[in-house]
Amino acid sequence: MTPGLIDAHVHLGLSSPIQPQFSFRLSAAELAADIFATADATLDAGFTTVRDTGGVDGGLVTTIAKGKVRGPRVLSCGPVQ
């Protein structure tokens, strides 16, 4: 058995295709669905903790921590300004 892996540099907030995301052609619900799917896939890949360097919304951290969606523990670096 391998212990849970840690990824120290992820961007969960960039889970959607870049062009539609930055041209505001995706709804908040679709962006959230893409982020949650990526978090789930990250956990399935064996990563139990990630450090998000892109500054995801604190709601993502809380939602995963409460068990509402599957995902690794997320340590957010705060918003990039």
C-alpha positions in Angstrom: 0.0 0.0 0.0 1.1 3.5 -0.8 0.2 6.3 1.7 -1.8 9.2 0.5 0.1 11.4 -1.9 0.5 15.2 -1.6 0.5 17.5 -4.7 2.0 20.9 -3.7 1.1 22.8 -6.9 -2.4 22.4 -8.3 -4.9 24.8 -9.9 -8.3 23.3 -9.2 -9.9 26.6 -10.4 -8.6 25.9 -13.9 -10.5 22.7 -14.4 -12.6 24.0 -17.3 -11.4 24.7 -20.8 -9.5 28.0 -20.6 -11.0 29.9 -23.5 -14.7 29.5 -22.5 -13.8 30.1 -18.8 -12.0 33.4 -19.4 -14.5 34.7 -21.9 -17.3 34.1 -19.4 -19.2 31.6 -21.5 -19.5 29.1 -18.7 -22.0 29.4 -15.8 -20.9 29.3 -12.2 -22.6 25.9 -11.9 -20.6 24.4 -14.8 -17.4 25.8 -13.5 -18.2 24.3 -10.0 -19.1 20.9 -11.6 -15.7 20.8 -13.5 -13.8 21.7 -10.3 -15.6 19.0 -8.3 -15.0 16.4 -11.0 -11.3 17.3 -11.0 -11.2 17.1 -7.2 -12.8 13.6 -7.4 -10.3 12.4 -10.1 -7.4 13.8 -8.0 -8.5 11.8 -5.0 -9.0 8.7 -7.2 -5.4 9.2 -8.4 -4.1 8.8 -4.9 -3.7 12.4 -3.8 -5.2 12.9 -0.4 -3.9 16.4 0.1 -3.3 19.2 -2.5 -2.0 22.8 -2.2 -4.0 25.0 -4.5 -1.8 27.8 -5.7 -4.5 29.5 -7.8 -6.6 30.8 -5.0 -9.8 28.7 -5.2 -12.8 30.0 -3.4 -12.9 29.0 0.3 -16.3 27.4 -0.4 -14.5 24.7 -2.3 -12.3 23.9 0.7 -15.3 23.9 3.0 -17.5 21.8 0.7 -14.9 19.1 0.4 -14.1 19.2 4.1 -17.8 18.7 5.0 -17.9 15.7 2.7 -20.5 17.2 0.4 -18.3 16.3 -2.6 -15.4 13.9 -2.9 -11.9 15.4 -3.0 -8.6 15.6 -1.3 -7.9 17.9 1.6 -7.3 21.3 0.0 -4.8 23.9 1.3 -5.6 27.1 -0.5 -2.9 29.8 -0.9 -5.6 32.5 -1.3 -6.7 34.5 -4.3 -4.1 35.6 -6.9 -4.5 39.4 -7.5 
